[in-house]
């Protein structure tokens, strides 16, 4: 899975959200830690190790 492309799609508005499971997180994190636009994306943790990533609302920042 191309996590970098998915993060870019979130940031641009092509995707509304992206869900990462606990099982996928270690692979995702390798891309996330070097992603230059982390401040444009919000992750919300849920029960069971699920994280939902969405683009931050510019008006709320």
Biopython code that builds the backbone (N, CA, C, O; Angstrom):
import numpy as np
from Bio.PDB.StructureBuilder import StructureBuilder

atoms = [
    (1, "UNK", "N", (0.841, -1.178, 0.000)),
    (1, "UNK", "CA", (0.000, 0.000, 0.000)),
    (1, "UNK", "C", (0.885, 1.239, 0.000)),
    (1, "UNK", "O", (1.861, 1.295, 0.748)),
    (2, "UNK", "N", (0.566, 2.221, -0.816)),
    (2, "UNK", "CA", (1.363, 3.438, -0.923)),
    (2, "UNK", "C", (0.816, 4.487, 0.050)),
    (2, "UNK", "O", (-0.033, 5.305, -0.305)),
    (3, "UNK", "N", (1.322, 4.442, 1.281)),
    (3, "UNK", "CA", (0.829, 5.342, 2.323)),
    (3, "UNK", "C", (1.135, 6.804, 2.010)),
    (3, "UNK", "O", (0.353, 7.689, 2.359)),
    (4, "UNK", "N", (2.243, 7.059, 1.366)),
    (4, "UNK", "CA", (2.587, 8.435, 1.006)),
    (4, "UNK", "C", (1.542, 9.020, 0.055)),
    (4, "UNK", "O", (1.122, 10.166, 0.212)),
    (5, "UNK", "N", (1.133, 8.234, -0.918)),
    (5, "UNK", "CA", (0.115, 8.686, -1.858)),
    (5, "UNK", "C", (-1.222, 8.906, -1.135)),
    (5, "UNK", "O", (-1.927, 9.876, -1.413)),
    (6, "UNK", "N", (-1.561, 8.022, -0.225)),
    (6, "UNK", "CA", (-2.809, 8.159, 0.526)),
    (6, "UNK", "C", (-2.780, 9.428, 1.373)),
    (6, "UNK", "O", (-3.776, 10.149, 1.437)),
    (7, "UNK", "N", (-1.659, 9.708, 2.017)),
    (7, "UNK", "CA", (-1.538, 10.930, 2.817)),
    (7, "UNK", "C", (-1.671, 12.168, 1.940)),
    (7, "UNK", "O", (-2.310, 13.143, 2.336)),
    (8, "UNK", "N", (-1.074, 12.138, 0.760)),
    (8, "UNK", "CA", (-1.216, 13.262, -0.174)),
    (8, "UNK", "C", (-2.667, 13.436, -0.609)),
    (8, "UNK", "O", (-3.144, 14.564, -0.742)),
    (9, "UNK", "N", (-3.367, 12.334, -0.830)),
    (9, "UNK", "CA", (-4.778, 12.402, -1.218)),
    (9, "UNK", "C", (-5.630, 12.961, -0.084)),
    (9, "UNK", "O", (-6.583, 13.697, -0.341)),
    (10, "UNK", "N", (-5.315, 12.634, 1.135)),
    (10, "UNK", "CA", (-6.020, 13.216, 2.279)),
    (10, "UNK", "C", (-5.799, 14.715, 2.326)),
    (10, "UNK", "O", (-6.740, 15.494, 2.475)),
    (11, "UNK", "N", (-4.549, 15.105, 2.198)),
    (11, "UNK", "CA", (-4.189, 16.522, 2.287)),
    (11, "UNK", "C", (-4.847, 17.341, 1.181)),
    (11, "UNK", "O", (-5.246, 18.485, 1.401)),
    (12, "UNK", "N", (-4.959, 16.753, -0.008)),
    (12, "UNK", "CA", (-5.534, 17.490, -1.144)),
    (12, "UNK", "C", (-7.055, 17.455, -1.167)),
    (12, "UNK", "O", (-7.679, 18.199, -1.922)),
    (13, "UNK", "N", (-7.659, 16.599, -0.349)),
    (13, "UNK", "CA", (-9.111, 16.512, -0.326)),
    (13, "UNK", "C", (-9.678, 15.422, -1.209)),
    (13, "UNK", "O", (-10.897, 15.256, -1.269)),
    (14, "UNK", "N", (-8.823, 14.666, -1.903)),
    (14, "UNK", "CA", (-9.307, 13.554, -2.735)),
    (14, "UNK", "C", (-9.934, 12.465, -1.874)),
    (14, "UNK", "O", (-10.895, 11.817, -2.289)),
    (15, "UNK", "N", (-9.393, 12.263, -0.674)),
    (15, "UNK", "CA", (-9.944, 11.303, 0.285)),
    (15, "UNK", "C", (-10.454, 12.070, 1.500)),
    (15, "UNK", "O", (-9.854, 13.064, 1.909)),
    (16, "UNK", "N", (-11.556, 11.610, 2.071)),
    (16, "UNK", "CA", (-12.086, 12.233, 3.284)),
    (16, "UNK", "C", (-11.402, 11.704, 4.530)),
    (16, "UNK", "O", (-11.159, 12.447, 5.481)),
    (17, "UNK", "N", (-11.091, 10.402, 4.520)),
    (17, "UNK", "CA", (-10.444, 9.799, 5.671)),
    (17, "UNK", "C", (-9.709, 8.531, 5.260)),
    (17, "UNK", "O", (-9.954, 7.954, 4.200)),
    (18, "UNK", "N", (-8.801, 8.122, 6.134)),
    (18, "UNK", "CA", (-8.059, 6.886, 5.937)),
    (18, "UNK", "C", (-7.925, 6.215, 7.292)),
    (18, "UNK", "O", (-7.525, 6.855, 8.264)),
    (19, "UNK", "N", (-8.253, 4.936, 7.366)),
    (19, "UNK", "CA", (-8.226, 4.194, 8.622)),
    (19, "UNK", "C", (-7.025, 3.252, 8.630)),
    (19, "UNK", "O", (-6.798, 2.499, 7.683)),
    (20, "UNK", "N", (-6.261, 3.315, 9.727)),
    (20, "UNK", "CA", (-5.101, 2.447, 9.917)),
    (20, "UNK", "C", (-5.402, 1.546, 11.113)),
    (20, "UNK", "O", (-5.772, 2.024, 12.185)),
    (21, "UNK", "N", (-5.241, 0.255, 10.920)),
    (21, "UNK", "CA", (-5.440, -0.697, 12.010)),
    (21, "UNK", "C", (-4.130, -0.889, 12.775)),
    (21, "UNK", "O", (-3.060, -0.499, 12.308)),
    (22, "UNK", "N", (-4.233, -1.488, 13.940)),
    (22, "UNK", "CA", (-3.039, -1.758, 14.740)),
    (22, "UNK", "C", (-2.057, -2.638, 13.972)),
    (22, "UNK", "O", (-0.842, -2.477, 14.095)),
    (23, "UNK", "N", (-2.575, -3.548, 13.198)),
    (23, "UNK", "CA", (-1.743, -4.471, 12.417)),
    (23, "UNK", "C", (-0.949, -3.729, 11.329)),
    (23, "UNK", "O", (0.185, -4.104, 11.031)),
    (24, "UNK", "N", (-1.530, -2.694, 10.743)),
    (24, "UNK", "CA", (-0.891, -1.928, 9.666)),
    (24, "UNK", "C", (-0.002, -0.806, 10.177)),
    (24, "UNK", "O", (0.818, -0.272, 9.430)),
    (25, "UNK", "N", (-0.159, -0.446, 11.448)),
    (25, "UNK", "CA", (0.454, 0.786, 11.940)),
    (25, "UNK", "C", (1.967, 0.826, 11.782)),
    (25, "UNK", "O", (2.501, 1.868, 11.404)),
    (26, "UNK", "N", (2.675, -0.254, 12.053)),
    (26, "UNK", "CA", (4.141, -0.200, 11.962)),
    (26, "UNK", "C", (4.604, 0.113, 10.540)),
    (26, "UNK", "O", (5.563, 0.863, 10.360)),
    (27, "UNK", "N", (3.945, -0.444, 9.533)),
    (27, "UNK", "CA", (4.289, -0.126, 8.139)),
    (27, "UNK", "C", (3.916, 1.314, 7.804)),
    (27, "UNK", "O", (4.667, 2.012, 7.122)),
    (28, "UNK", "N", (2.764, 1.753, 8.282)),
    (28, "UNK", "CA", (2.318, 3.122, 8.050)),
    (28, "UNK", "C", (3.260, 4.121, 8.707)),
    (28, "UNK", "O", (3.591, 5.148, 8.114)),
    (29, "UNK", "N", (3.689, 3.826, 9.924)),
    (29, "UNK", "CA", (4.517, 4.767, 10.684)),
    (29, "UNK", "C", (5.847, 5.065, 10.007)),
    (29, "UNK", "O", (6.367, 6.175, 10.130)),
    (30, "UNK", "N", (6.402, 4.094, 9.296)),
    (30, "UNK", "CA", (7.659, 4.310, 8.567)),
    (30, "UNK", "C", (7.501, 5.473, 7.580)),
    (30, "UNK", "O", (8.414, 6.281, 7.416)),
    (31, "UNK", "N", (6.350, 5.550, 6.935)),
    (31, "UNK", "CA", (6.074, 6.641, 5.991)),
    (31, "UNK", "C", (5.685, 7.906, 6.759)),
    (31, "UNK", "O", (6.147, 8.996, 6.424)),
    (32, "UNK", "N", (4.848, 7.773, 7.775)),
    (32, "UNK", "CA", (4.324, 8.924, 8.521)),
    (32, "UNK", "C", (5.435, 9.740, 9.183)),
    (32, "UNK", "O", (5.384, 10.970, 9.172)),
    (33, "UNK", "N", (6.434, 9.072, 9.756)),
    (33, "UNK", "CA", (7.467, 9.807, 10.495)),
    (33, "UNK", "C", (8.284, 10.738, 9.599)),
    (33, "UNK", "O", (8.861, 11.712, 10.083)),
    (34, "UNK", "N", (8.339, 10.446, 8.294)),
    (34, "UNK", "CA", (9.080, 11.288, 7.355)),
    (34, "UNK", "C", (8.175, 12.144, 6.475)),
    (34, "UNK", "O", (8.663, 12.861, 5.601)),
    (35, "UNK", "N", (6.871, 12.078, 6.693)),
    (35, "UNK", "CA", (5.937, 12.822, 5.857)),
    (35, "UNK", "C", (6.038, 14.314, 6.178)),
    (35, "UNK", "O", (5.852, 14.705, 7.331)),
    (36, "UNK", "N", (6.329, 15.157, 5.178)),
    (36, "UNK", "CA", (6.596, 16.571, 5.450)),
    (36, "UNK", "C", (5.359, 17.408, 5.816)),
    (36, "UNK", "O", (5.508, 18.540, 6.276)),
    (37, "UNK", "N", (4.161, 16.882, 5.624)),
    (37, "UNK", "CA", (2.956, 17.677, 5.872)),
    (37, "UNK", "C", (2.119, 17.101, 7.014)),
    (37, "UNK", "O", (0.889, 17.128, 6.957)),
    (38, "UNK", "N", (2.773, 16.587, 8.037)),
    (38, "UNK", "CA", (2.053, 16.001, 9.170)),
    (38, "UNK", "C", (1.080, 16.984, 9.810)),
    (38, "UNK", "O", (0.020, 16.585, 10.294)),
    (39, "UNK", "N", (1.435, 18.263, 9.815)),
    (39, "UNK", "CA", (0.580, 19.268, 10.447)),
    (39, "UNK", "C", (-0.740, 19.476, 9.713)),
    (39, "UNK", "O", (-1.655, 20.089, 10.262)),
    (40, "UNK", "N", (-0.855, 18.982, 8.491)),
    (40, "UNK", "CA", (-2.079, 19.155, 7.712)),
    (40, "UNK", "C", (-3.060, 17.998, 7.924)),
    (40, "UNK", "O", (-4.172, 18.016, 7.395)),
    (41, "UNK", "N", (-2.640, 16.992, 8.701)),
    (41, "UNK", "CA", (-3.453, 15.783, 8.872)),
    (41, "UNK", "C", (-3.638, 15.496, 10.356)),
    (41, "UNK", "O", (-2.713, 15.634, 11.156)),
    (42, "UNK", "N", (-4.844, 15.098, 10.698)),
    (42, "UNK", "CA", (-5.182, 14.780, 12.090)),
    (42, "UNK", "C", (-5.483, 13.295, 12.212)),
    (42, "UNK", "O", (-6.202, 12.730, 11.388)),
    (43, "UNK", "N", (-4.931, 12.668, 13.239)),
    (43, "UNK", "CA", (-5.224, 11.268, 13.537)),
    (43, "UNK", "C", (-6.057, 11.177, 14.797)),
    (43, "UNK", "O", (-5.720, 11.795, 15.807)),
    (44, "UNK", "N", (-7.134, 10.423, 14.754)),
    (44, "UNK", "CA", (-7.999, 10.228, 15.907)),
    (44, "UNK", "C", (-7.983, 8.752, 16.285)),
    (44, "UNK", "O", (-8.384, 7.896, 15.497)),
    (45, "UNK", "N", (-7.518, 8.465, 17.491)),
    (45, "UNK", "CA", (-7.413, 7.082, 17.955)),
    (45, "UNK", "C", (-8.774, 6.587, 18.440)),
    (45, "UNK", "O", (-9.538, 7.317, 19.071)),
    (46, "UNK", "N", (-9.048, 5.337, 18.127)),
    (46, "UNK", "CA", (-10.276, 4.691, 18.557)),
    (46, "UNK", "C", (-9.916, 3.423, 19.320)),
    (46, "UNK", "O", (-8.741, 3.063, 19.405)),
    (47, "UNK", "N", (-10.888, 2.763, 19.860)),
    (47, "UNK", "CA", (-10.649, 1.513, 20.585)),
    (47, "UNK", "C", (-10.118, 0.440, 19.632)),
    (47, "UNK", "O", (-10.440, 0.423, 18.444)),
    (48, "UNK", "N", (-9.309, -0.440, 20.178)),
    (48, "UNK", "CA", (-8.802, -1.549, 19.385)),
    (48, "UNK", "C", (-7.607, -1.202, 18.525)),
    (48, "UNK", "O", (-7.242, -1.979, 17.643)),
    (49, "UNK", "N", (-6.981, -0.044, 18.758)),
    (49, "UNK", "CA", (-5.797, 0.324, 18.001)),
    (49, "UNK", "C", (-6.069, 0.878, 16.620)),
    (49, "UNK", "O", (-5.172, 0.910, 15.778)),
    (50, "UNK", "N", (-7.293, 1.316, 16.374)),
    (50, "UNK", "CA", (-7.655, 1.876, 15.069)),
    (50, "UNK", "C", (-7.458, 3.393, 15.116)),
    (50, "UNK", "O", (-7.867, 4.056, 16.069)),
    (51, "UNK", "N", (-6.829, 3.924, 14.079)),
    (51, "UNK", "CA", (-6.621, 5.362, 13.975)),
    (51, "UNK", "C", (-7.228, 5.836, 12.661)),
    (51, "UNK", "O", (-6.946, 5.282, 11.598)),
    (52, "UNK", "N", (-8.063, 6.866, 12.745)),
    (52, "UNK", "CA", (-8.670, 7.454, 11.562)),
    (52, "UNK", "C", (-7.973, 8.778, 11.277)),
    (52, "UNK", "O", (-7.958, 9.677, 12.117)),
    (53, "UNK", "N", (-7.403, 8.886, 10.096)),
    (53, "UNK", "CA", (-6.710, 10.103, 9.676)),
    (53, "UNK", "C", (-7.609, 10.908, 8.751)),
    (53, "UNK", "O", (-8.237, 10.365, 7.842)),
    (54, "UNK", "N", (-7.660, 12.221, 8.999)),
    (54, "UNK", "CA", (-8.424, 13.145, 8.166)),
    (54, "UNK", "C", (-7.588, 14.399, 7.946)),
    (54, "UNK", "O", (-6.634, 14.660, 8.679)),
    (55, "UNK", "N", (-7.956, 15.166, 6.935)),
    (55, "UNK", "CA", (-7.288, 16.447, 6.724)),
    (55, "UNK", "C", (-7.795, 17.416, 7.780)),
    (55, "UNK", "O", (-8.982, 17.420, 8.105)),
    (56, "UNK", "N", (-6.901, 18.236, 8.314)),
    (56, "UNK", "CA", (-7.316, 19.232, 9.285)),
    (56, "UNK", "C", (-8.112, 20.309, 8.571)),
    (56, "UNK", "O", (-7.819, 20.667, 7.431)),
    (57, "UNK", "N", (-9.111, 20.813, 9.252)),
    (57, "UNK", "CA", (-9.909, 21.911, 8.724)),
    (57, "UNK", "C", (-9.117, 23.189, 8.895)),
    (57, "UNK", "O", (-8.803, 23.574, 10.021)),
    (58, "UNK", "N", (-8.786, 23.858, 7.793)),
    (58, "UNK", "CA", (-7.985, 25.080, 7.847)),
    (58, "UNK", "C", (-8.613, 26.162, 8.702)),
    (58, "UNK", "O", (-7.907, 26.923, 9.365)),
    (59, "UNK", "N", (-9.943, 26.237, 8.692)),
    (59, "UNK", "CA", (-10.632, 27.276, 9.451)),
    (59, "UNK", "C", (-10.478, 27.072, 10.947)),
    (59, "UNK", "O", (-10.497, 28.045, 11.701)),
    (60, "UNK", "N", (-10.324, 25.826, 11.398)),
    (60, "UNK", "CA", (-10.205, 25.536, 12.817)),
    (60, "UNK", "C", (-8.779, 25.729, 13.319)),
    (60, "UNK", "O", (-8.567, 25.818, 14.528)),
    (61, "UNK", "N", (-7.793, 25.796, 12.421)),
    (61, "UNK", "CA", (-6.392, 25.910, 12.822)),
    (61, "UNK", "C", (-6.053, 27.295, 13.296)),
    (61, "UNK", "O", (-4.910, 27.557, 13.670)),
]
sb = StructureBuilder()
sb.init_structure("model")
sb.init_model(0)
sb.init_chain("A")
sb.init_seg("    ")
for serial, (resi, resn, name, xyz) in enumerate(atoms, 1):
    if name == "N":
        sb.init_residue(resn, " ", resi, " ")
    sb.init_atom(name, np.array(xyz, "f"), 0.0, 1.0, " ", f" {name:<3s}", serial, name[0])
structure = sb.get_structure()
